[in-house]
């Protein structure tokens, strides 16, 4: 590859990493679109979505996304892996990856590469169990290795700091299998980010389950008092404010008990 073309390719990679890469764009799009899709399909769309958002109050709106992530092990794990890699690529583009040989540099790289995967693995294990945590941590760690190798060899370089280009491991020639593995890691991360994660998010949004608890409460209205099923939106004193699945409106419920199932309707693909 000509030197000019190689330089342009490095600059393109670097700029992509500095902006978070495709993962940043995909994550922003999903955070905006998926919660509204979840609400629309679950409660029926239209005025119901507006009523639910008002009933939740702005401070509770992120609960929709959070509820989806912490109740779906596969979605939560893939999201943790993608976020871990996006953050790592972002900081690597700013010169956070130590280069050069020697034991100290190796330990620095190992610590930098492992700390976030360990953290997301622990979080995943707390929500979904040790095997999910172990798998998530290992996947997050593995998908950082390609980024490390490309910055160490100079195929990608951190942006200039004080007018000087950051150094890389000059003369480093990784074996062919390592270069192939790094390339495979790049493709795996891309597929995971732009294909697998959006599919999982929208599958969760259209699965017909509530993003939060469903409770049976005593609800008093103009028609009298009845035991209705509510999607819990917030707690008010000794009661619950929720979307009433029976009367399709916001209701205040008392003496509430949680239901085991969170299904509201059939999944979209069965409808």
C-alpha positions as CSV (number, residue, x, y, z in Angstrom):
1,X,0.0,0.0,0.0
2,X,1.5,3.4,-0.9
3,X,2.6,5.6,2.0
4,X,0.1,8.3,1.2
5,X,-2.8,5.8,1.1
6,X,-1.6,4.2,4.3
7,X,-1.5,7.6,6.0
8,X,-5.0,8.5,4.8
9,X,-6.3,5.1,6.1
10,X,-4.6,5.7,9.5
11,X,-6.2,9.2,9.7
12,X,-9.6,7.8,8.8
13,X,-9.3,5.1,11.5
14,X,-8.1,7.6,14.0
15,X,-10.9,10.1,13.3
16,X,-13.5,7.3,13.6
17,X,-12.1,6.2,16.9
18,X,-12.0,9.8,18.2
19,X,-15.7,10.0,17.4
20,X,-16.4,6.7,19.0
21,X,-16.6,4.8,15.7
22,X,-19.8,3.3,14.3
23,X,-20.7,2.1,17.8
24,X,-21.2,5.7,19.0
25,X,-23.6,6.5,16.2
26,X,-25.5,3.2,16.7
27,X,-25.8,3.6,20.5
28,X,-27.1,7.2,20.2
29,X,-29.7,6.1,17.6
30,X,-30.8,3.1,19.7
31,X,-31.1,5.2,22.9
32,X,-33.4,7.6,21.2
33,X,-35.5,5.1,19.2
34,X,-35.8,2.0,21.2
35,X,-37.5,3.3,24.4
36,X,-40.3,5.0,22.4
37,X,-40.7,1.8,20.3
38,X,-41.0,-0.2,23.5
39,X,-43.6,2.1,24.9
40,X,-45.6,2.3,21.7
41,X,-45.9,-1.5,21.2
42,X,-46.5,-2.3,24.9
43,X,-49.2,0.3,25.7
44,X,-50.7,0.7,22.3
45,X,-49.2,3.9,20.9
46,X,-50.8,7.4,20.3
47,X,-52.2,9.1,23.3
48,X,-51.3,6.2,25.5
49,X,-47.6,6.8,25.0
50,X,-48.0,10.5,25.9
51,X,-50.0,9.6,29.0
52,X,-47.4,7.1,30.1
53,X,-44.5,9.5,29.6
54,X,-46.3,12.2,31.6
55,X,-47.2,9.7,34.3
56,X,-43.6,8.6,34.6
57,X,-42.2,12.1,34.9
58,X,-39.0,13.1,32.9
59,X,-36.7,11.9,35.7
60,X,-38.0,8.3,35.2
61,X,-37.9,8.2,31.4
62,X,-34.5,6.3,31.4
63,X,-36.3,3.6,33.3
64,X,-37.6,2.2,30.1
65,X,-34.2,1.6,28.6
66,X,-32.8,0.4,32.0
67,X,-35.6,-2.0,32.5
68,X,-35.1,-3.6,29.1
69,X,-31.3,-4.0,29.7
70,X,-31.5,-5.5,33.2
71,X,-34.2,-8.0,32.4
72,X,-32.7,-9.5,29.2
73,X,-29.4,-11.3,29.8
74,X,-28.4,-11.5,26.1
75,X,-29.2,-7.8,25.4
76,X,-27.5,-6.6,28.6
77,X,-24.4,-8.6,27.9
78,X,-24.0,-7.6,24.3
79,X,-24.6,-3.9,25.2
80,X,-21.9,-4.2,27.9
81,X,-19.4,-5.6,25.4
82,X,-20.2,-2.9,22.8
83,X,-20.0,0.0,25.3
84,X,-16.7,-1.4,26.7
85,X,-15.1,-1.5,23.2
86,X,-16.5,1.9,22.1
87,X,-15.1,3.6,25.3
88,X,-11.7,1.8,24.8
89,X,-11.4,2.9,21.2
90,X,-12.3,6.4,22.2
91,X,-9.5,6.6,24.8
92,X,-7.0,4.7,22.6
93,X,-7.4,7.4,20.0
94,X,-6.4,9.9,22.6
95,X,-3.2,8.1,23.4
96,X,-4.2,6.1,26.4
97,X,-2.7,2.8,25.1
98,X,0.9,2.4,26.3
99,X,3.3,1.4,23.5
100,X,6.8,0.0,23.6
101,X,8.3,-3.2,25.0
102,X,9.2,-4.1,28.5
103,X,7.5,-5.6,31.5
104,X,6.2,-2.3,32.8
105,X,4.5,-1.4,29.5
106,X,3.1,-4.9,29.2
107,X,1.5,-4.6,32.7
108,X,0.2,-1.1,31.9
109,X,-1.5,-2.4,28.7
110,X,-2.8,-5.5,30.5
111,X,-4.3,-3.4,33.3
112,X,-5.8,-0.8,30.9
113,X,-7.3,-3.6,28.8
114,X,-8.7,-5.7,31.6
115,X,-10.1,-3.2,34.1
116,X,-13.4,-2.3,32.3
117,X,-14.1,-5.9,31.1
118,X,-13.7,-7.0,34.7
119,X,-16.1,-4.3,35.8
120,X,-18.8,-5.1,33.2
121,X,-18.3,-8.8,34.0
122,X,-19.0,-8.2,37.7
123,X,-22.1,-6.1,36.9
124,X,-23.4,-8.7,34.5
125,X,-22.8,-11.5,37.0
126,X,-24.8,-9.5,39.7
127,X,-27.8,-9.3,37.4
128,X,-27.7,-12.5,35.4
129,X,-25.4,-14.9,37.2
130,X,-21.6,-15.9,37.2
131,X,-21.6,-17.6,33.7
132,X,-23.1,-14.5,32.0
133,X,-20.6,-12.4,33.8
134,X,-17.6,-14.5,32.9
135,X,-18.7,-14.7,29.2
136,X,-19.3,-10.9,29.0
137,X,-16.0,-10.1,30.7
138,X,-14.0,-12.4,28.4
139,X,-15.8,-11.1,25.2
140,X,-15.1,-7.5,26.2
141,X,-11.5,-8.3,26.9
142,X,-11.0,-10.2,23.6
143,X,-12.6,-7.4,21.5
144,X,-10.0,-4.9,22.8
145,X,-7.0,-6.8,21.5
146,X,-7.3,-5.8,17.9
147,X,-7.4,-2.1,18.9
148,X,-4.2,-2.6,21.0
149,X,-2.3,-4.3,18.2
150,X,-3.2,-1.7,15.6
151,X,-2.1,1.2,17.8
152,X,1.1,-0.7,18.8
153,X,2.1,-1.3,15.2
154,X,1.2,2.1,14.0
155,X,-1.6,1.1,11.6
156,X,-3.6,3.4,13.8
157,X,-2.0,6.3,15.7
158,X,-3.4,8.5,18.5
159,X,-4.1,12.1,17.5
160,X,-1.4,14.7,17.9
161,X,-0.6,16.0,21.3
162,X,1.2,19.4,21.5
163,X,2.0,19.2,17.8
164,X,3.7,15.8,17.9
165,X,2.5,12.4,16.8
166,X,2.4,9.8,19.5
167,X,4.9,7.0,19.1
168,X,4.3,3.4,18.3
169,X,6.3,0.3,18.5
170,X,8.7,0.9,15.6
171,X,9.9,-2.2,13.9
172,X,7.2,-4.3,15.6
173,X,6.1,-7.0,13.1
174,X,3.4,-9.2,14.7
175,X,3.0,-12.7,13.3
176,X,0.6,-13.3,10.5
177,X,-1.9,-15.1,12.8
178,X,-2.0,-12.2,15.2
179,X,-2.7,-9.7,12.3
180,X,-5.4,-12.0,11.0
181,X,-6.9,-12.3,14.5
182,X,-6.9,-8.5,14.9
183,X,-8.7,-8.1,11.6
184,X,-11.2,-10.7,12.6
185,X,-11.7,-8.9,15.9
186,X,-12.5,-5.7,13.9
187,X,-15.1,-7.4,11.8
188,X,-16.6,-9.2,14.9
189,X,-16.9,-5.9,16.7
190,X,-18.5,-4.2,13.7
191,X,-21.1,-7.0,13.2
192,X,-21.9,-7.1,17.0
193,X,-22.4,-3.3,17.0
194,X,-24.3,-2.6,13.8
195,X,-26.2,-5.8,13.4
196,X,-26.6,-7.9,16.5
197,X,-27.2,-5.1,19.1
198,X,-29.9,-3.3,17.1
199,X,-31.7,-6.7,16.4
200,X,-31.6,-7.6,20.1
201,X,-32.8,-4.1,21.1
202,X,-35.8,-4.1,18.8
203,X,-36.6,-7.7,19.6
204,X,-36.8,-6.7,23.3
205,X,-38.9,-3.6,22.4
206,X,-41.4,-5.7,20.5
207,X,-41.6,-8.8,22.8
208,X,-44.8,-7.7,24.5
209,X,-43.3,-7.6,28.0
210,X,-43.4,-4.6,30.3
211,X,-40.1,-2.8,31.0
212,X,-41.0,-2.7,34.7
213,X,-43.1,-4.6,37.2
214,X,-46.8,-5.3,36.7
215,X,-48.9,-5.1,39.8
216,X,-52.4,-5.8,40.8
217,X,-53.9,-2.9,42.8
218,X,-57.1,-1.7,44.3
219,X,-58.2,1.2,42.0
220,X,-61.1,3.5,42.7
221,X,-62.7,5.3,39.9
222,X,-66.1,6.8,39.0
223,X,-67.3,3.3,38.2
224,X,-66.4,2.0,41.7
225,X,-63.5,0.1,43.1
226,X,-61.9,-2.9,41.4
227,X,-58.7,-4.9,41.3
228,X,-56.8,-3.8,38.2
229,X,-53.5,-4.6,36.6
230,X,-51.1,-1.7,36.4
231,X,-47.7,-1.2,34.7
232,X,-45.9,0.5,37.6
233,X,-44.6,3.9,36.6
234,X,-43.7,5.4,40.0
235,X,-44.4,5.1,43.7
236,X,-46.5,7.8,45.4
237,X,-46.7,7.4,49.2
238,X,-48.2,4.0,50.0
239,X,-49.5,3.5,46.5
240,X,-48.5,3.2,42.8
241,X,-49.0,5.4,39.8
242,X,-49.3,3.1,36.8
243,X,-50.7,2.5,33.4
244,X,-54.0,0.6,33.9
245,X,-54.1,-2.3,31.5
246,X,-57.8,-2.8,32.1
247,X,-59.1,0.8,31.7
248,X,-56.2,2.0,29.5
249,X,-55.5,5.1,31.5
250,X,-53.2,6.4,34.2
251,X,-54.5,5.2,37.6
252,X,-53.5,5.4,41.3
253,X,-53.5,2.0,43.0
254,X,-53.4,0.9,46.6
255,X,-52.7,-2.4,48.3
256,X,-50.6,-3.6,45.3
257,X,-49.1,-7.0,44.8
258,X,-46.6,-7.9,42.2
259,X,-47.4,-10.3,39.4
260,X,-44.9,-12.9,38.3
261,X,-45.4,-12.4,34.6
262,X,-44.5,-9.2,32.8
263,X,-46.3,-10.0,29.6
264,X,-48.8,-7.5,28.4
265,X,-49.5,-8.7,24.8
266,X,-48.2,-11.3,22.3
267,X,-44.7,-10.6,20.8
268,X,-44.9,-8.6,17.5
269,X,-43.6,-11.5,15.4
270,X,-46.5,-13.7,16.6
271,X,-49.2,-11.1,15.8
